Amino acid sequence: MTSQEIISKLPYQYPFLFVDEITSVDENAVSGSYRYEASLPFYAGHFKNNPITPGVILTETMAQIGLVALGIYIASTKQIALAEVKIALTSSAMDFFKPVYPGEKVTVNSQKEYFRFNKLKCKVEMFNEQEELVCRGTIAGMMNI
Amino acid sequence: MSDTAQMMKDLKEIVKPYIQNQEAFENLKEDTDFINDLKINSANLVDVVLDIEDKFDIEIDNDSMDKMLNVKAALDIINSKIAAR
C-alpha cells in the first residue's frame, strides 16, 4: 500500500486529519509526518494570544499515524475489506518533552507491541524538525475486523 | 491449597490492574463476570487474556477468547488448554 492509499482510507478530514505522509510501513512499524499549519482553528483558543499545539492534538496525531494508519495497513495484508475498518482509541499514556508551535513539522515513529483479538497496541514517539523528542508513549485501540 | 484455589488466586492477581469495581473484585467468585461485575473494558480484557497466556504458558484462540466472560469460564479454558498442552 502506498502512502496515498493509506491516507485515503483514514476516516478523518480537515480540520482533524493530522497525517501528511506515511514514509514507511510494514506489519510491525510505521513512520509518518505532519505539519501543523498556523491556520488550524484550535490555535485561536490554545492559548489566548499564545498559540501552542495542544497535547491532545499531538496525541491524536500519534494515534492517526502510529495506530490507525498501521491498523489499515495490517488489515490490508489480511485481505480485510478496508471500507469496513473502524478503530476506537482505548488507552493512551503519554509523556511530553517539547512544545510544538504553529508551522512546525513533526515525525511520528510507531512500533507494534502486539495485535491480538483485534486490539492493536503500539509504542509511539514524535520528533520535531530539530530531531528532538517531542513526546513518547503507548497507545492502544480496538479494530472491528 | 487446591489447584483450583491456586489458579483462582493467580487469576485474581492478573485481573487486579484492570478492574474498576473494587467490591466485586474483593468478593471474586466463580460467577463473577469480567465486564459486567469487574467493569473491565474489552480492550483491557485482551490484556487479561495475554497475561493468562504468559502465566500459564498456554495459547488462547479466538473462540476461547469469545467464551472467556467470567471467572468459571476462564478457569475451564485454562484447564483445558493446560490438559491439551
gemmi code that builds the backbone of each chain (N, CA, C; Angstrom):
import gemmi

chains = {
    "A": [
        ("MET", (0.840, -1.208, 0.000), (0.000, 0.000, 0.000), (0.867, 1.248, 0.000)),
        ("THR", (0.511, 2.222, -0.832), (1.280, 3.467, -0.856), (0.786, 4.393, 0.251)),
        ("SER", (1.586, 5.431, 0.505), (1.223, 6.446, 1.482), (-0.147, 7.038, 1.159)),
        ("GLN", (-0.355, 7.371, -0.133), (-1.617, 7.988, -0.544), (-2.807, 7.045, -0.319)),
        ("GLU", (-2.603, 5.748, -0.608), (-3.691, 4.776, -0.414), (-4.076, 4.676, 1.060)),
        ("ILE", (-3.077, 4.651, 1.925), (-3.365, 4.572, 3.365), (-4.094, 5.824, 3.820)),
        ("ILE", (-3.578, 7.002, 3.421), (-4.195, 8.264, 3.864), (-5.634, 8.375, 3.365)),
        ("SER", (-5.878, 7.872, 2.142), (-7.246, 7.950, 1.598), (-8.223, 7.076, 2.378)),
        ("LYS", (-7.697, 6.063, 3.086), (-8.555, 5.186, 3.891), (-8.763, 5.698, 5.314)),
        ("LEU", (-8.001, 6.710, 5.721), (-8.162, 7.240, 7.080), (-9.536, 7.896, 7.212)),
        ("PRO", (-10.234, 7.642, 8.304), (-11.597, 8.170, 8.454), (-11.647, 9.597, 8.994)),
        ("TYR", (-10.705, 10.454, 8.553), (-10.659, 11.834, 9.047), (-10.578, 12.794, 7.866)),
        ("GLN", (-10.920, 14.061, 8.114), (-10.664, 15.124, 7.143), (-10.390, 16.412, 7.897)),
        ("TYR", (-9.958, 17.454, 7.150), (-9.708, 18.749, 7.749), (-10.929, 19.194, 8.538)),
        ("PRO", (-10.824, 19.741, 9.732), (-9.587, 20.101, 10.429), (-9.117, 19.051, 11.435)),
        ("PHE", (-9.389, 17.789, 11.154), (-8.981, 16.770, 12.125), (-8.194, 15.629, 11.497)),
        ("LEU", (-7.630, 15.883, 10.312), (-6.703, 14.915, 9.707), (-5.289, 15.408, 9.998)),
        ("PHE", (-4.503, 14.594, 10.695), (-3.162, 15.018, 11.097), (-2.088, 14.091, 10.519)),
        ("VAL", (-2.247, 13.759, 9.239), (-1.258, 12.932, 8.538), (-1.016, 13.573, 7.163)),
        ("ASP", (0.241, 13.958, 6.864), (0.580, 14.429, 5.519), (1.148, 13.299, 4.678)),
        ("GLU", (1.955, 12.452, 5.314), (2.694, 11.443, 4.563), (3.021, 10.249, 5.456)),
        ("ILE", (2.880, 9.064, 4.880), (3.389, 7.850, 5.538), (4.708, 7.524, 4.833)),
        ("THR", (5.803, 7.610, 5.555), (7.119, 7.474, 4.911), (7.614, 6.025, 4.873)),
        ("SER", (7.155, 5.211, 5.827), (7.483, 3.781, 5.752), (6.452, 3.007, 6.561)),
        ("VAL", (6.155, 1.798, 6.104), (5.210, 0.969, 6.857), (5.470, -0.501, 6.554)),
        ("ASP", (5.443, -1.328, 7.599), (5.387, -2.785, 7.428), (4.490, -3.319, 8.541)),
        ("GLU", (4.421, -4.621, 8.703), (3.458, -5.183, 9.660), (3.767, -4.829, 11.110)),
        ("ASN", (4.989, -4.391, 11.373), (5.404, -4.152, 12.757), (5.665, -2.694, 13.105)),
        ("ALA", (5.739, -1.824, 12.090), (6.119, -0.442, 12.378), (5.611, 0.489, 11.288)),
        ("VAL", (5.459, 1.768, 11.686), (5.053, 2.784, 10.712), (5.720, 4.108, 11.089)),
        ("SER", (6.063, 4.900, 10.058), (6.550, 6.259, 10.278), (5.786, 7.187, 9.358)),
        ("GLY", (5.561, 8.410, 9.845), (4.857, 9.394, 9.033), (5.113, 10.788, 9.556)),
        ("SER", (4.617, 11.778, 8.807), (4.866, 13.159, 9.217), (3.627, 14.024, 9.016)),
        ("TYR", (3.650, 15.173, 9.704), (2.554, 16.135, 9.588), (3.076, 17.525, 9.943)),
        ("ARG", (2.627, 18.540, 9.175), (2.955, 19.926, 9.509), (1.695, 20.621, 10.011)),
        ("TYR", (1.788, 21.244, 11.195), (0.652, 21.973, 11.779), (0.625, 23.379, 11.199)),
        ("GLU", (-0.261, 23.607, 10.199), (-0.376, 24.942, 9.611), (-0.906, 25.915, 10.668)),
        ("ALA", (-0.380, 27.136, 10.614), (-0.754, 28.151, 11.609), (-2.243, 28.492, 11.548)),
        ("SER", (-2.889, 28.169, 10.414), (-4.312, 28.497, 10.261), (-5.245, 27.494, 10.938)),
        ("LEU", (-4.705, 26.422, 11.525), (-5.582, 25.423, 12.173), (-6.419, 26.097, 13.266)),
        ("PRO", (-7.723, 25.760, 13.330), (-8.636, 26.540, 14.165), (-8.345, 26.519, 15.669)),
        ("PHE", (-7.769, 25.429, 16.173), (-7.598, 25.364, 17.638), (-6.556, 26.357, 18.172)),
        ("TYR", (-5.671, 26.855, 17.271), (-4.659, 27.807, 17.754), (-5.280, 29.107, 18.258)),
        ("ALA", (-6.491, 29.420, 17.791), (-7.155, 30.645, 18.248), (-7.485, 30.577, 19.738)),
        ("GLY", (-7.627, 29.351, 20.253), (-8.043, 29.223, 21.649), (-7.017, 28.598, 22.567)),
        ("HIS", (-5.965, 28.011, 22.036), (-4.976, 27.303, 22.861), (-3.598, 27.824, 22.532)),
        ("PHE", (-3.060, 28.821, 23.233), (-3.740, 29.518, 24.311), (-4.125, 30.914, 23.813)),
        ("LYS", (-4.864, 31.676, 24.596), (-5.196, 33.063, 24.232), (-3.910, 33.812, 23.909)),
        ("ASN", (-3.820, 34.328, 22.706), (-2.667, 35.141, 22.263), (-1.326, 34.416, 22.389)),
        ("ASN", (-1.353, 33.094, 22.469), (-0.104, 32.342, 22.654), (-0.287, 30.939, 22.077)),
        ("PRO", (-0.354, 30.841, 20.726), (-0.708, 29.553, 20.126), (0.366, 28.466, 20.302)),
        ("ILE", (-0.032, 27.352, 20.908), (0.821, 26.170, 21.070), (-0.046, 24.959, 20.760)),
        ("THR", (0.501, 23.971, 20.068), (-0.286, 22.787, 19.714), (-0.699, 22.038, 20.984)),
        ("PRO", (-2.002, 21.804, 21.188), (-2.458, 21.097, 22.394), (-1.911, 19.660, 22.464)),
        ("GLY", (-1.638, 19.216, 23.686), (-1.170, 17.839, 23.888), (-2.140, 16.817, 23.329)),
        ("VAL", (-3.433, 17.092, 23.421), (-4.415, 16.136, 22.881), (-4.289, 16.028, 21.357)),
        ("ILE", (-3.895, 17.138, 20.713), (-3.716, 17.095, 19.252), (-2.438, 16.320, 18.908)),
        ("LEU", (-1.388, 16.502, 19.719), (-0.167, 15.707, 19.499), (-0.488, 14.215, 19.683)),
        ("THR", (-1.265, 13.902, 20.712), (-1.662, 12.512, 20.965), (-2.488, 11.979, 19.800)),
        ("GLU", (-3.426, 12.807, 19.297), (-4.266, 12.402, 18.171), (-3.412, 12.150, 16.928)),
        ("THR", (-2.430, 13.017, 16.696), (-1.526, 12.844, 15.551), (-0.787, 11.510, 15.657)),
        ("MET", (-0.317, 11.203, 16.874), (0.396, 9.943, 17.087), (-0.532, 8.747, 16.891)),
        ("ALA", (-1.790, 8.913, 17.285), (-2.756, 7.823, 17.116), (-3.098, 7.625, 15.638)),
        ("GLN", (-3.272, 8.745, 14.895), (-3.649, 8.609, 13.475), (-2.535, 7.958, 12.666)),
        ("ILE", (-1.271, 8.378, 12.923), (-0.151, 7.788, 12.177), (0.226, 6.432, 12.771)),
        ("GLY", (0.408, 6.416, 14.091), (1.013, 5.250, 14.736), (0.081, 4.078, 14.930)),
        ("LEU", (-1.230, 4.359, 14.999), (-2.169, 3.288, 15.300), (-3.125, 3.037, 14.130)),
        ("VAL", (-3.800, 4.100, 13.669), (-4.835, 3.910, 12.651), (-4.215, 3.578, 11.288)),
        ("ALA", (-3.165, 4.338, 10.901), (-2.519, 4.052, 9.604), (-1.919, 2.639, 9.628)),
        ("LEU", (-1.285, 2.281, 10.740), (-0.713, 0.932, 10.845), (-1.820, -0.122, 10.822)),
        ("GLY", (-2.918, 0.167, 11.507), (-4.044, -0.767, 11.535), (-4.625, -0.990, 10.143)),
        ("ILE", (-4.735, 0.081, 9.365), (-5.241, -0.029, 7.991), (-4.295, -0.879, 7.154)),
        ("TYR", (-2.987, -0.669, 7.347), (-2.011, -1.475, 6.607), (-2.119, -2.954, 6.999)),
        ("ILE", (-2.189, -3.224, 8.293), (-2.281, -4.619, 8.765), (-3.544, -5.276, 8.214)),
        ("ALA", (-4.660, -4.516, 8.244), (-5.919, -5.062, 7.712), (-5.762, -5.411, 6.233)),
        ("SER", (-5.048, -4.563, 5.483), (-4.884, -4.814, 4.036), (-4.090, -6.095, 3.784)),
        ("THR", (-3.124, -6.390, 4.676), (-2.324, -7.609, 4.488), (-3.131, -8.857, 4.825)),
        ("LYS", (-4.229, -8.672, 5.567), (-5.064, -9.815, 5.950), (-6.301, -9.909, 5.059)),
        ("GLN", (-6.274, -9.205, 3.935), (-7.371, -9.253, 2.956), (-8.708, -8.841, 3.572)),
        ("ILE", (-8.666, -7.904, 4.500), (-9.897, -7.439, 5.122), (-10.405, -6.215, 4.353)),
        ("ALA", (-11.695, -6.183, 4.095), (-12.278, -5.066, 3.339), (-12.066, -3.766, 4.106)),
        ("LEU", (-11.319, -2.841, 3.489), (-10.900, -1.655, 4.229), (-12.036, -0.691, 4.513)),
        ("ALA", (-13.064, -0.733, 3.714), (-14.205, 0.144, 3.976), (-14.844, -0.204, 5.317)),
        ("GLU", (-14.609, -1.424, 5.765), (-15.225, -1.909, 6.998), (-14.415, -1.560, 8.247)),
        ("VAL", (-13.177, -1.137, 8.049), (-12.297, -0.954, 9.199), (-12.721, 0.250, 10.034)),
        ("LYS", (-12.996, -0.027, 11.296), (-13.257, 1.056, 12.240), (-12.334, 0.835, 13.425)),
        ("ILE", (-11.863, 1.908, 14.009), (-10.942, 1.763, 15.129), (-11.333, 2.745, 16.223)),
        ("ALA", (-11.288, 2.279, 17.477), (-11.616, 3.135, 18.613), (-10.420, 3.188, 19.550)),
        ("LEU", (-10.042, 4.384, 19.923), (-8.963, 4.555, 20.895), (-9.399, 3.979, 22.233)),
        ("THR", (-8.569, 3.127, 22.834), (-8.960, 2.548, 24.120), (-8.052, 2.973, 25.261)),
        ("SER", (-6.805, 3.341, 24.977), (-5.950, 3.871, 26.045), (-4.771, 4.625, 25.447)),
        ("SER", (-4.292, 5.609, 26.187), (-3.058, 6.284, 25.804), (-2.360, 6.737, 27.073)),
        ("ALA", (-1.048, 6.575, 27.100), (-0.222, 7.075, 28.198), (0.927, 7.820, 27.537)),
        ("MET", (1.015, 9.115, 27.776), (1.934, 9.937, 27.002), (2.761, 10.828, 27.911)),
        ("ASP", (4.036, 10.965, 27.606), (4.888, 11.957, 28.268), (5.299, 12.991, 27.228)),
        ("PHE", (5.270, 14.270, 27.618), (5.581, 15.362, 26.695), (6.888, 16.035, 27.107)),
        ("PHE", (7.711, 16.360, 26.100), (9.032, 16.906, 26.396), (9.258, 18.298, 25.819)),
        ("LYS", (8.676, 18.606, 24.650), (8.908, 19.893, 23.978), (7.585, 20.437, 23.448)),
        ("PRO", (7.407, 21.768, 23.471), (6.206, 22.335, 22.836), (6.328, 22.302, 21.313)),
        ("VAL", (5.186, 22.280, 20.637), (5.154, 22.340, 19.168), (4.357, 23.588, 18.788)),
        ("TYR", (5.001, 24.499, 18.040), (4.385, 25.773, 17.685), (3.765, 25.716, 16.300)),
        ("PRO", (2.855, 26.670, 15.992), (2.232, 26.695, 14.668), (3.298, 26.704, 13.565)),
        ("GLY", (3.081, 25.916, 12.521), (4.011, 25.863, 11.391), (5.036, 24.748, 11.492)),
        ("GLU", (5.170, 24.151, 12.671), (6.189, 23.095, 12.835), (5.746, 21.785, 12.187)),
        ("LYS", (6.758, 21.054, 11.709), (6.520, 19.718, 11.147), (7.034, 18.674, 12.136)),
        ("VAL", (6.243, 17.633, 12.330), (6.652, 16.562, 13.246), (6.711, 15.230, 12.504)),
        ("THR", (7.543, 14.348, 13.037), (7.670, 12.991, 12.514), (7.268, 12.018, 13.620)),
        ("VAL", (6.466, 11.020, 13.262), (5.994, 10.033, 14.227), (6.524, 8.651, 13.843)),
        ("ASN", (7.117, 7.967, 14.816), (7.556, 6.578, 14.621), (6.798, 5.687, 15.588)),
        ("SER", (6.231, 4.614, 15.077), (5.435, 3.717, 15.916), (5.908, 2.284, 15.743)),
        ("GLN", (6.008, 1.590, 16.851), (6.436, 0.185, 16.856), (5.316, -0.651, 17.469)),
        ("LYS", (4.865, -1.673, 16.755), (3.783, -2.534, 17.270), (4.266, -3.306, 18.488)),
        ("GLU", (3.463, -3.283, 19.571), (3.729, -4.173, 20.707), (3.025, -5.499, 20.462)),
        ("TYR", (1.746, -5.408, 20.119), (1.025, -6.614, 19.719), (-0.247, -6.255, 18.970)),
        ("PHE", (-0.719, -7.190, 18.173), (-2.053, -7.109, 17.582), (-2.705, -8.448, 17.843)),
        ("ARG", (-3.569, -8.498, 18.864), (-4.223, -9.743, 19.251), (-5.688, -9.443, 19.537)),
        ("PHE", (-6.567, -10.344, 19.162), (-8.004, -10.216, 19.441), (-8.507, -8.816, 19.078)),
        ("ASN", (-8.070, -8.327, 17.916), (-8.487, -7.016, 17.378), (-7.971, -5.817, 18.160)),
        ("LYS", (-7.090, -6.050, 19.120), (-6.501, -4.905, 19.833), (-5.090, -4.658, 19.307)),
        ("LEU", (-4.867, -3.419, 18.880), (-3.543, -3.016, 18.405), (-2.934, -2.082, 19.442)),
        ("LYS", (-1.752, -2.453, 19.934), (-1.075, -1.640, 20.943), (0.323, -1.300, 20.433)),
        ("CYS", (0.685, -0.016, 20.507), (1.950, 0.442, 19.925), (2.700, 1.365, 20.873)),
        ("LYS", (4.022, 1.314, 20.763), (4.894, 2.310, 21.391), (5.161, 3.381, 20.332)),
        ("VAL", (4.916, 4.655, 20.685), (4.958, 5.713, 19.686), (5.834, 6.875, 20.174)),
        ("GLU", (6.625, 7.432, 19.243), (7.457, 8.590, 19.556), (7.235, 9.671, 18.501)),
        ("MET", (7.331, 10.938, 18.928), (7.223, 12.065, 17.994), (8.471, 12.941, 18.113)),
        ("PHE", (8.996, 13.355, 16.947), (10.172, 14.226, 16.919), (9.860, 15.497, 16.135)),
        ("ASN", (10.525, 16.621, 16.490), (10.367, 17.852, 15.711), (11.442, 17.920, 14.618)),
        ("GLU", (11.470, 19.051, 13.876), (12.417, 19.151, 12.754), (13.870, 19.202, 13.212)),
        ("GLN", (14.107, 19.553, 14.480), (15.473, 19.515, 15.033), (15.816, 18.108, 15.529)),
        ("GLU", (14.919, 17.171, 15.251), (15.064, 15.775, 15.698), (15.118, 15.643, 17.220)),
        ("GLU", (14.452, 16.582, 17.879), (14.307, 16.495, 19.334), (13.027, 15.730, 19.647)),
        ("LEU", (13.077, 14.929, 20.724), (11.903, 14.169, 21.158), (10.836, 15.133, 21.676)),
        ("VAL", (9.647, 15.079, 21.085), (8.535, 15.931, 21.497), (7.657, 15.202, 22.501)),
        ("CYS", (7.277, 13.976, 22.182), (6.518, 13.169, 23.135), (6.684, 11.686, 22.822)),
        ("ARG", (6.382, 10.887, 23.820), (6.589, 9.445, 23.714), (5.559, 8.754, 24.599)),
        ("GLY", (5.051, 7.621, 24.140), (4.096, 6.908, 24.978), (3.578, 5.647, 24.332)),
        ("THR", (2.497, 5.164, 24.902), (1.866, 3.935, 24.442), (0.419, 4.234, 24.101)),
        ("ILE", (-0.028, 3.772, 22.940), (-1.409, 3.988, 22.504), (-1.994, 2.645, 22.086)),
        ("ALA", (-3.256, 2.429, 22.433), (-3.923, 1.194, 22.015), (-5.321, 1.496, 21.509)),
        ("GLY", (-5.779, 0.645, 20.589), (-7.130, 0.786, 20.074), (-7.696, -0.572, 19.699)),
        ("MET", (-9.025, -0.624, 19.580), (-9.699, -1.845, 19.146), (-10.191, -1.629, 17.716)),
        ("MET", (-9.954, -2.614, 16.861), (-10.425, -2.558, 15.478), (-11.552, -3.565, 15.308)),
        ("ASN", (-12.546, -3.200, 14.505), (-13.701, -4.105, 14.335), (-13.479, -5.042, 13.154)),
        ("ILE", (-12.326, -5.704, 13.122), (-12.069, -6.598, 11.983), (-11.969, -8.034, 12.450)),
    ],
    "B": [
        ("MET", (-3.286, -25.779, 49.434), (-4.264, -25.127, 48.570), (-4.516, -25.987, 47.326)),
        ("SER", (-5.770, -26.172, 46.981), (-6.081, -26.985, 45.795), (-5.628, -26.264, 44.527)),
        ("ASP", (-5.535, -27.018, 43.433), (-5.116, -26.417, 42.163), (-6.066, -25.299, 41.751)),
        ("THR", (-7.383, -25.573, 41.930), (-8.379, -24.570, 41.527), (-8.255, -23.296, 42.351)),
        ("ALA", (-8.062, -23.477, 43.670), (-7.928, -22.302, 44.537), (-6.683, -21.501, 44.166)),
        ("GLN", (-5.606, -22.214, 43.873), (-4.356, -21.540, 43.481), (-4.544, -20.802, 42.151)),
        ("MET", (-5.245, -21.487, 41.220), (-5.472, -20.889, 39.906), (-6.335, -19.629, 40.020)),
        ("MET", (-7.319, -19.697, 40.920), (-8.199, -18.547, 41.142), (-7.388, -17.392, 41.727)),
        ("LYS", (-6.468, -17.726, 42.611), (-5.601, -16.701, 43.212), (-4.729, -16.051, 42.133)),
        ("ASP", (-4.175, -16.870, 41.254), (-3.362, -16.342, 40.147), (-4.191, -15.436, 39.245)),
        ("LEU", (-5.415, -15.892, 38.954), (-6.307, -15.122, 38.080), (-6.653, -13.772, 38.715)),
        ("LYS", (-6.883, -13.807, 40.032), (-7.219, -12.576, 40.757), (-6.071, -11.572, 40.656)),
        ("GLU", (-4.867, -12.068, 40.766), (-3.672, -11.228, 40.646), (-3.573, -10.616, 39.234)),
        ("ILE", (-3.929, -11.430, 38.223), (-3.851, -10.976, 36.827), (-4.865, -9.866, 36.539)),
        ("VAL", (-6.105, -10.021, 37.033), (-7.141, -9.024, 36.697), (-7.011, -7.735, 37.507)),
        ("LYS", (-6.287, -7.819, 38.631), (-6.206, -6.696, 39.567), (-5.918, -5.327, 38.917)),
        ("PRO", (-4.932, -5.212, 38.013), (-4.645, -3.872, 37.465), (-5.773, -3.304, 36.594)),
        ("TYR", (-6.702, -4.131, 36.171), (-7.682, -3.700, 35.164), (-9.088, -3.488, 35.717)),
        ("ILE", (-9.319, -3.887, 36.965), (-10.687, -3.829, 37.495), (-11.094, -2.387, 37.845)),
        ("GLN", (-12.398, -2.109, 37.713), (-12.912, -0.781, 38.052), (-13.921, -0.869, 39.197)),
        ("ASN", (-14.175, -2.078, 39.692), (-15.134, -2.250, 40.781), (-14.457, -3.051, 41.898)),
        ("GLN", (-13.970, -2.313, 42.909), (-13.176, -2.910, 43.984), (-13.980, -3.931, 44.787)),
        ("GLU", (-15.264, -3.637, 45.020), (-16.093, -4.520, 45.838), (-16.266, -5.878, 45.154)),
        ("ALA", (-16.582, -5.853, 43.872), (-16.740, -7.106, 43.127), (-15.424, -7.872, 43.077)),
        ("PHE", (-14.323, -7.129, 43.011), (-13.007, -7.762, 42.975), (-12.707, -8.471, 44.283)),
        ("GLU", (-13.013, -7.805, 45.401), (-12.725, -8.403, 46.707), (-13.577, -9.644, 46.950)),
        ("ASN", (-14.779, -9.644, 46.372), (-15.676, -10.793, 46.538), (-15.641, -11.718, 45.324)),
        ("LEU", (-14.513, -11.780, 44.657), (-14.400, -12.561, 43.418), (-14.871, -14.001, 43.611)),
        ("LYS", (-15.813, -14.426, 42.780), (-16.359, -15.791, 42.831), (-16.311, -16.378, 41.419)),
        ("GLU", (-16.726, -17.656, 41.340), (-16.697, -18.311, 40.019), (-17.625, -17.627, 39.015)),
        ("ASP", (-18.741, -17.084, 39.483), (-19.678, -16.472, 38.530), (-19.451, -14.966, 38.362)),
        ("THR", (-18.328, -14.460, 38.877), (-18.003, -13.043, 38.667), (-17.711, -12.797, 37.186)),
        ("ASP", (-18.452, -11.848, 36.612), (-18.336, -11.521, 35.185), (-17.279, -10.414, 35.014)),
        ("PHE", (-16.361, -10.639, 34.086), (-15.260, -9.682, 33.924), (-15.756, -8.298, 33.520)),
        ("ILE", (-16.693, -8.262, 32.574), (-17.142, -6.973, 32.045), (-18.234, -6.354, 32.925)),
        ("ASN", (-19.277, -7.153, 33.252), (-20.411, -6.576, 33.981), (-20.141, -6.354, 35.467)),
        ("ASP", (-19.375, -7.262, 36.096), (-19.112, -7.115, 37.535), (-17.815, -6.344, 37.812)),
        ("LEU", (-16.743, -6.772, 37.193), (-15.446, -6.127, 37.471), (-15.256, -4.845, 36.664)),
        ("LYS", (-16.140, -4.623, 35.665), (-16.104, -3.412, 34.827), (-14.776, -3.283, 34.076)),
        ("ILE", (-14.243, -4.412, 33.644), (-13.056, -4.388, 32.783), (-13.541, -4.095, 31.365)),
        ("ASN", (-12.903, -3.165, 30.651), (-13.370, -2.911, 29.282), (-12.800, -3.952, 28.315)),
        ("SER", (-13.356, -3.995, 27.109), (-12.990, -5.070, 26.171), (-11.514, -5.000, 25.795)),
        ("ALA", (-10.950, -3.793, 25.765), (-9.527, -3.657, 25.419), (-8.648, -4.235, 26.529)),
        ("ASN", (-9.027, -3.962, 27.782), (-8.228, -4.495, 28.889), (-8.453, -5.988, 29.083)),
        ("LEU", (-9.604, -6.488, 28.629), (-9.836, -7.936, 28.684), (-8.815, -8.664, 27.798)),
        ("VAL", (-8.413, -8.017, 26.713), (-7.352, -8.586, 25.866), (-6.056, -8.718, 26.677)),
        ("ASP", (-5.738, -7.664, 27.463), (-4.529, -7.729, 28.292), (-4.627, -8.825, 29.346)),
        ("VAL", (-5.826, -9.002, 29.925), (-6.030, -10.089, 30.878), (-5.699, -11.429, 30.216)),
        ("VAL", (-6.223, -11.628, 29.012), (-6.009, -12.905, 28.311), (-4.530, -13.097, 27.958)),
        ("LEU", (-3.859, -12.016, 27.533), (-2.420, -12.132, 27.215), (-1.619, -12.457, 28.476)),
        ("ASP", (-2.027, -11.874, 29.614), (-1.339, -12.180, 30.880), (-1.607, -13.628, 31.306)),
        ("ILE", (-2.820, -14.120, 31.044), (-3.144, -15.527, 31.327), (-2.249, -16.440, 30.480)),
        ("GLU", (-2.087, -16.102, 29.217), (-1.215, -16.902, 28.335), (0.201, -17.002, 28.901)),
        ("ASP", (0.725, -15.863, 29.344), (2.103, -15.852, 29.879), (2.188, -16.639, 31.182)),
        ("LYS", (1.199, -16.395, 32.066), (1.254, -17.012, 33.397), (1.167, -18.533, 33.312)),
        ("PHE", (0.273, -19.047, 32.449), (0.029, -20.487, 32.411), (0.698, -21.171, 31.215)),
        ("ASP", (1.450, -20.393, 30.447), (2.166, -20.928, 29.291), (1.224, -21.674, 28.336)),
        ("ILE", (0.144, -21.003, 27.965), (-0.845, -21.580, 27.044), (-1.140, -20.552, 25.955)),
        ("GLU", (-1.819, -20.984, 24.882), (-2.243, -20.050, 23.851), (-3.766, -20.052, 23.763)),
        ("ILE", (-4.350, -18.883, 23.844), (-5.805, -18.740, 23.791), (-6.199, -18.378, 22.358)),
        ("ASP", (-7.085, -19.164, 21.758), (-7.542, -18.875, 20.400), (-8.766, -17.954, 20.430)),
        ("ASN", (-9.194, -17.510, 19.255), (-10.311, -16.553, 19.185), (-11.611, -17.095, 19.791)),
        ("ASP", (-11.899, -18.376, 19.541), (-13.130, -18.974, 20.084), (-13.124, -18.945, 21.608)),
        ("SER", (-11.970, -19.333, 22.189), (-11.853, -19.335, 23.655), (-11.971, -17.923, 24.203)),
        ("MET", (-11.373, -16.981, 23.487), (-11.440, -15.564, 23.901), (-12.899, -15.119, 24.002)),
        ("ASP", (-13.698, -15.495, 22.990), (-15.108, -15.099, 22.986), (-15.882, -15.676, 24.168)),
        ("LYS", (-15.424, -16.849, 24.650), (-16.137, -17.509, 25.750), (-15.661, -17.040, 27.124)),
        ("MET", (-14.564, -16.341, 27.153), (-13.951, -16.002, 28.436), (-14.630, -14.805, 29.084)),
        ("LEU", (-15.861, -15.037, 29.563), (-16.658, -13.923, 30.066), (-16.651, -13.808, 31.576)),
        ("ASN", (-16.502, -14.950, 32.274), (-16.457, -14.883, 33.731), (-15.344, -15.788, 34.277)),
        ("VAL", (-15.209, -15.782, 35.600), (-14.105, -16.494, 36.246), (-14.169, -17.987, 35.947)),
        ("LYS", (-15.377, -18.575, 36.046), (-15.502, -20.019, 35.807), (-15.098, -20.382, 34.373)),
        ("ALA", (-15.574, -19.614, 33.418), (-15.232, -19.882, 32.019), (-13.725, -19.775, 31.809)),
        ("ALA", (-13.119, -18.787, 32.447), (-11.663, -18.613, 32.311), (-10.933, -19.822, 32.891)),
        ("LEU", (-11.348, -20.263, 34.090), (-10.693, -21.415, 34.733), (-10.856, -22.668, 33.871)),
        ("ASP", (-12.065, -22.864, 33.309), (-12.311, -24.034, 32.442), (-11.394, -24.011, 31.221)),
        ("ILE", (-11.276, -22.829, 30.615), (-10.446, -22.712, 29.410), (-8.969, -22.929, 29.748)),
        ("ILE", (-8.528, -22.341, 30.864), (-7.118, -22.526, 31.273), (-6.852, -24.025, 31.494)),
        ("ASN", (-7.764, -24.685, 32.222), (-7.576, -26.121, 32.497), (-7.541, -26.946, 31.212)),
        ("SER", (-8.442, -26.643, 30.276), (-8.482, -27.443, 29.051), (-7.239, -27.191, 28.194)),
        ("LYS", (-6.734, -25.943, 28.201), (-5.517, -25.647, 27.424), (-4.291, -26.300, 28.065)),
        ("ILE", (-4.273, -26.339, 29.398), (-3.144, -26.991, 30.075), (-3.185, -28.493, 29.785)),
        ("ALA", (-4.392, -29.074, 29.824), (-4.545, -30.509, 29.564), (-4.125, -30.870, 28.138)),
        ("ALA", (-4.371, -29.948, 27.207), (-4.078, -30.219, 25.793), (-2.620, -29.921, 25.433)),
        ("ARG", (-1.882, -29.408, 26.407), (-0.526, -28.930, 26.116), (0.431, -30.079, 25.808)),
    ],
}
model = gemmi.Model(1)
for chain_id, residues in chains.items():
    chain = gemmi.Chain(chain_id)
    for i, (resn, *xyz) in enumerate(residues, 1):
        res = gemmi.Residue()
        res.name, res.seqid = resn, gemmi.SeqId(i, " ")
        for name, pos in zip(("N", "CA", "C"), xyz):
            atom = gemmi.Atom()
            atom.name, atom.element = name, gemmi.Element(name[0])
            atom.pos, atom.b_iso = gemmi.Position(*pos), 0.0
            res.add_atom(atom)
        chain.add_residue(res)
    model.add_chain(chain)
structure = gemmi.Structure()
structure.add_model(model)
structure.setup_entities()
